Amino acid sequence: MADSFESRMNFINEQQAQFTVDIQLLKERQAEIARLTEANQGMIRQLVDVAMSLARHGEETDRRIRELAEAGAETEHKMNALIDTVDKLVRRNGP
């Protein structure tokens, strides 16, 4: 009977020791996961900042393109007016 009791106690002690090792490993893994999560959060913040910056630059580019298109249309209008004026002068003074 004592042998059986001692065997059970050894089993319980081994299980407790394994449990302690497993808990320590879990704590280490949890700490590593927390570190990685924090690093990921930092990288996500950087990605959001970059995306917002790209969006602002895209809006600025769109605004500049609109301005250039308007300036081009105005230039075309002025060129057409100049061509009409020159054409009228040439016709009036003829060869």
Backbone as ProteinMPNN parsed JSONL, in Angstrom:
{"seq_chain_A": "MADSFESRMNFINEQQAQFTVDIQLLKERQAEIARLTEANQGMIRQLVDVAMSLARHGEETDRRIRELAEAGAETEHKMNALIDTVDKLVRRNGP", "coords_chain_A": {"N_chain_A": [[0.825, -1.202, 0.0], [1.937, 1.261, 0.746], [3.767, 1.533, -1.251], [2.115, 1.978, -3.435], [0.933, 4.36, -2.689], [3.178, 6.021, -2.622], [3.895, 5.882, -5.293], [1.717, 7.16, -6.483], [2.026, 9.7, -5.349], [4.472, 10.448, -6.482], [3.679, 10.541, -9.142], [1.813, 12.654, -9.003], [3.51, 14.732, -8.216], [5.232, 14.849, -10.457], [3.4, 15.584, -12.394], [2.643, 18.065, -11.371], [5.087, 19.421, -11.597], [5.404, 19.382, -14.377], [3.179, 20.868, -15.056], [3.903, 23.333, -13.958], [6.117, 23.973, -15.577], [4.822, 24.096, -18.053], [3.079, 26.285, -17.586], [4.963, 28.323, -17.254], [6.075, 28.361, -19.832], [3.806, 29.164, -21.256], [3.466, 31.735, -20.19], [5.778, 32.97, -21.162], [5.316, 32.792, -23.9], [3.009, 34.335, -24.039], [4.039, 36.83, -23.312], [5.733, 37.271, -25.497], [3.848, 37.363, -27.557], [2.462, 39.647, -26.76], [4.491, 41.549, -27.135], [4.873, 41.347, -29.92], [2.332, 42.11, -30.764], [2.249, 44.766, -29.937], [4.292, 45.787, -31.55], [3.125, 45.337, -34.049], [0.921, 47.027, -33.858], [2.201, 49.496, -33.901], [3.26, 49.442, -36.492], [0.901, 49.336, -37.943], [-0.18, 51.822, -37.296], [1.705, 53.412, -38.625], [1.197, 52.634, -41.271], [-1.41, 53.599, -41.567], [-0.909, 56.325, -41.296], [0.685, 56.737, -43.592], [-1.161, 56.023, -45.581], [-3.089, 58.033, -45.192], [-1.554, 60.262, -45.81], [-0.991, 59.745, -48.504], [-3.576, 59.914, -49.499], [-4.114, 62.632, -49.053], [-2.161, 63.748, -50.729], [-3.087, 62.759, -53.157], [-5.524, 64.114, -53.377], [-4.555, 66.717, -53.557], [-3.135, 66.517, -55.951], [-5.24, 65.972, -57.719], [-6.596, 68.428, -57.486], [-4.694, 70.163, -58.592], [-4.563, 69.162, -61.206], [-7.159, 69.751, -62.073], [-6.963, 72.544, -62.0], [-5.001, 72.957, -63.965], [-6.352, 71.94, -66.192], [-8.428, 73.797, -66.375], [-6.921, 76.106, -66.844], [-5.799, 75.371, -69.27], [-8.098, 75.236, -70.853], [-8.856, 77.911, -70.788], [-6.647, 79.046, -72.061], [-6.931, 77.868, -74.56], [-9.327, 79.055, -75.344], [-8.489, 81.755, -75.517], [-6.537, 81.518, -77.503], [-8.133, 80.745, -79.679], [-9.638, 83.09, -79.943], [-7.6, 84.861, -80.665], [-6.752, 83.703, -83.061], [-9.084, 84.048, -84.558], [-9.142, 86.877, -84.658], [-6.727, 87.472, -86.017], [-7.275, 86.145, -88.405], [-9.463, 87.652, -89.347], [-8.188, 90.118, -89.739], [-6.361, 89.439, -91.742], [-8.078, 88.751, -93.806], [-9.392, 91.158, -94.187], [-7.395, 92.879, -94.966], [-6.363, 91.522, -97.049], [-4.649, 89.935, -99.867]], "CA_chain_A": [[0.0, 0.0, 0.0], [2.832, 2.405, 0.799], [4.362, 1.65, -2.582], [1.083, 2.552, -4.287], [0.791, 5.752, -2.282], [4.388, 6.713, -3.077], [3.785, 5.953, -6.755], [0.739, 8.221, -6.777], [2.633, 10.976, -4.968], [5.456, 10.75, -7.523], [2.912, 10.93, -10.333], [1.259, 13.988, -8.751], [4.641, 15.671, -8.231], [5.652, 14.985, -11.845], [2.363, 16.354, -13.074], [2.756, 19.443, -10.884], [6.291, 19.984, -12.199], [5.107, 19.612, -15.795], [2.226, 21.969, -15.083], [4.675, 24.546, -13.691], [6.884, 24.241, -16.796], [3.865, 24.522, -19.088], [2.614, 27.638, -17.253], [6.065, 29.233, -17.558], [6.135, 28.489, -21.292], [2.661, 29.982, -21.668], [3.754, 33.124, -19.828], [6.778, 33.464, -22.109], [4.634, 32.978, -25.194], [2.105, 35.474, -23.894], [4.868, 38.04, -23.354], [6.165, 37.432, -26.891], [2.67, 37.796, -28.323], [2.209, 41.045, -26.395], [5.518, 42.349, -27.799], [4.56, 41.359, -31.347], [1.108, 42.896, -30.936], [2.63, 46.172, -29.82], [5.031, 46.129, -32.773], [2.136, 45.386, -35.135], [0.133, 48.248, -33.698], [3.033, 50.596, -34.386], [3.329, 49.376, -37.955], [-0.432, 49.684, -38.461], [-0.27, 53.279, -37.207], [2.507, 53.969, -39.721], [0.469, 52.402, -42.521], [-2.534, 54.536, -41.603], [-0.335, 57.652, -41.584], [1.089, 56.752, -45.004], [-2.384, 56.032, -46.394], [-3.693, 59.361, -45.09], [-0.685, 61.167, -46.56], [-1.242, 59.481, -49.929], [-4.899, 60.445, -49.829], [-3.975, 64.097, -49.156], [-1.419, 64.051, -51.952], [-3.989, 62.486, -54.272], [-6.471, 65.232, -53.46], [-3.795, 67.874, -54.053], [-2.862, 66.257, -57.368], [-6.512, 66.178, -58.421], [-6.857, 69.873, -57.528], [-3.769, 70.763, -59.567], [-4.987, 68.743, -62.552], [-8.332, 70.569, -62.412], [-6.496, 73.897, -62.303], [-4.331, 72.909, -65.266], [-7.378, 71.767, -67.223], [-9.101, 75.092, -66.512], [-5.982, 77.026, -67.495], [-5.713, 74.934, -70.67], [-9.326, 75.652, -71.536], [-8.774, 79.369, -70.932], [-5.639, 79.295, -73.103], [-7.552, 77.493, -75.842], [-10.294, 80.106, -75.658], [-7.734, 82.946, -75.934], [-5.914, 81.215, -78.795], [-9.199, 80.801, -80.685], [-9.957, 84.503, -80.143], [-6.474, 85.444, -81.395], [-6.82, 83.182, -84.429], [-10.194, 84.751, -85.219], [-8.73, 88.267, -84.896], [-5.728, 87.464, -87.093], [-7.979, 85.735, -89.619], [-10.245, 88.805, -89.801], [-7.246, 91.12, -90.236], [-5.807, 88.957, -92.999], [-9.143, 88.829, -94.805], [-9.701, 92.545, -94.411], [-6.289, 93.518, -95.705], [-6.182, 90.669, -98.203], [-3.4, 89.981, -100.656]], "C_chain_A": [[0.863, 1.258, 0.0], [3.463, 2.639, -0.555], [3.386, 2.326, -3.551], [0.906, 4.045, -3.976], [1.987, 6.567, -2.778], [4.372, 6.885, -4.596], [2.832, 7.066, -7.173], [1.316, 9.595, -6.469], [3.683, 11.396, -6.01], [4.769, 11.224, -8.796], [2.381, 12.355, -10.181], [2.371, 15.035, -8.803], [5.137, 15.915, -9.655], [4.662, 15.822, -12.633], [2.428, 17.831, -12.67], [3.976, 20.127, -11.505], [6.055, 20.289, -13.677], [4.156, 20.787, -15.958], [2.964, 23.301, -14.883], [5.485, 24.943, -14.923], [5.96, 24.759, -17.89], [3.37, 25.946, -18.832], [3.706, 28.654, -17.574], [6.196, 29.44, -19.062], [4.991, 29.357, -21.817], [2.886, 31.457, -21.348], [4.77, 33.733, -20.796], [6.154, 33.713, -23.478], [3.701, 34.174, -25.153], [2.885, 36.787, -23.955], [5.345, 38.316, -24.782], [5.013, 37.917, -27.764], [2.35, 39.254, -28.015], [3.214, 41.958, -27.088], [5.224, 42.469, -29.291], [3.318, 42.196, -31.635], [1.419, 44.384, -30.88], [3.387, 46.635, -31.071], [4.075, 46.25, -33.953], [1.29, 46.645, -35.054], [0.909, 49.455, -34.203], [3.096, 50.618, -35.898], [1.988, 49.736, -38.58], [-0.63, 51.197, -38.402], [0.514, 53.936, -38.34], [1.798, 53.795, -41.055], [-0.714, 53.363, -42.66], [-2.022, 55.941, -41.931], [0.055, 57.772, -43.056], [-0.144, 56.819, -45.903], [-3.049, 57.406, -46.365], [-2.868, 60.384, -45.88], [-0.9, 60.983, -48.062], [-2.595, 60.038, -50.359], [-4.833, 61.969, -49.979], [-3.231, 64.486, -50.429], [-2.274, 63.8, -53.195], [-4.986, 63.608, -54.473], [-5.778, 66.477, -54.016], [-3.496, 67.717, -55.543], [-4.127, 66.47, -58.198], [-6.823, 67.667, -58.566], [-5.962, 70.536, -58.578], [-4.139, 70.39, -60.994], [-6.202, 69.549, -62.994], [-7.908, 71.985, -62.789], [-5.811, 73.953, -63.664], [-5.337, 72.759, -66.403], [-8.119, 73.086, -67.455], [-8.204, 76.098, -67.224], [-5.826, 76.669, -68.973], [-6.934, 75.357, -71.458], [-9.319, 77.157, -71.767], [-7.771, 79.748, -72.027], [-6.213, 78.974, -74.472], [-8.543, 78.564, -76.284], [-9.575, 81.363, -76.179], [-7.064, 82.722, -77.289], [-6.948, 81.279, -79.911], [-9.578, 82.248, -80.986], [-8.851, 85.18, -80.95], [-6.489, 84.989, -82.851], [-7.926, 83.878, -85.2], [-9.798, 86.188, -85.565], [-7.734, 88.342, -86.052], [-6.395, 87.108, -88.414], [-8.776, 86.908, -90.193], [-9.332, 89.882, -90.385], [-6.689, 90.722, -91.596], [-6.871, 89.08, -94.095], [-9.44, 90.275, -95.187], [-8.611, 93.209, -95.283], [-5.905, 92.726, -96.94], [-4.878, 90.813, -98.947], [-3.398, 91.05, -101.715]], "O_chain_A": [[0.537, 2.225, -0.688], [3.674, 3.779, -0.969], [3.786, 3.143, -4.381], [0.752, 4.871, -4.876], [1.821, 7.672, -3.294], [4.79, 7.921, -5.114], [3.113, 7.821, -8.104], [1.121, 10.543, -7.231], [3.765, 12.57, -6.372], [5.209, 12.175, -9.442], [2.483, 13.166, -11.102], [2.186, 16.11, -9.375], [5.43, 17.052, -10.024], [5.048, 16.666, -13.441], [2.289, 18.724, -13.506], [3.898, 21.292, -11.896], [6.465, 21.341, -14.167], [4.301, 21.598, -16.873], [2.673, 24.281, -15.569], [5.535, 26.121, -15.277], [6.272, 25.737, -18.569], [3.255, 26.733, -19.772], [3.418, 29.726, -18.105], [6.403, 30.564, -19.519], [5.185, 30.181, -22.711], [2.538, 32.328, -22.145], [4.629, 34.888, -21.199], [6.434, 34.72, -24.128], [3.612, 34.937, -26.115], [2.437, 37.747, -24.581], [5.358, 39.466, -25.222], [5.197, 38.788, -28.615], [2.002, 40.014, -28.918], [2.843, 43.025, -27.577], [5.314, 43.556, -29.861], [3.262, 42.908, -32.638], [0.91, 45.165, -31.684], [3.152, 47.73, -31.582], [4.203, 47.165, -34.767], [0.98, 47.258, -36.076], [0.345, 50.335, -34.854], [2.998, 51.677, -36.518], [1.945, 50.373, -39.632], [-1.176, 51.793, -39.331], [0.048, 54.901, -38.945], [1.798, 54.708, -41.881], [-0.981, 53.876, -43.747], [-2.617, 56.657, -42.737], [-0.214, 58.792, -43.691], [-0.171, 57.579, -46.871], [-3.521, 57.89, -47.394], [-3.424, 61.264, -46.538], [-0.982, 61.963, -48.803], [-2.732, 60.571, -51.459], [-5.416, 62.533, -50.905], [-3.615, 65.428, -51.122], [-2.19, 64.545, -54.171], [-5.263, 64.009, -55.604], [-6.341, 67.197, -54.84], [-3.594, 68.679, -56.304], [-4.078, 67.085, -59.263], [-7.257, 68.118, -59.626], [-6.423, 71.37, -59.357], [-4.037, 71.22, -61.896], [-6.279, 69.981, -64.144], [-8.409, 72.561, -63.755], [-6.021, 74.895, -64.428], [-5.189, 73.381, -67.455], [-8.404, 73.449, -68.596], [-8.656, 76.845, -68.092], [-5.732, 77.553, -69.825], [-6.819, 75.79, -72.604], [-9.731, 77.624, -72.829], [-8.018, 80.657, -72.818], [-6.007, 79.719, -75.43], [-8.589, 78.933, -77.457], [-10.005, 81.961, -77.166], [-7.025, 83.626, -78.123], [-6.664, 81.815, -80.982], [-9.814, 82.601, -82.142], [-9.14, 85.991, -81.83], [-6.268, 85.787, -83.762], [-7.741, 84.255, -86.357], [-10.096, 86.66, -86.662], [-7.877, 89.169, -86.953], [-6.097, 87.721, -89.439], [-8.76, 87.129, -91.404], [-9.658, 90.49, -91.405], [-6.56, 91.556, -92.492], [-6.553, 89.486, -95.213], [-9.703, 90.583, -96.35], [-8.896, 93.983, -96.197], [-5.18, 93.235, -97.796], [-4.094, 91.723, -98.675], [-2.416, 91.195, -102.443]]}, "name": "protein", "num_of_chains": 1, "seq": "MADSFESRMNFINEQQAQFTVDIQLLKERQAEIARLTEANQGMIRQLVDVAMSLARHGEETDRRIRELAEAGAETEHKMNALIDTVDKLVRRNGP"}
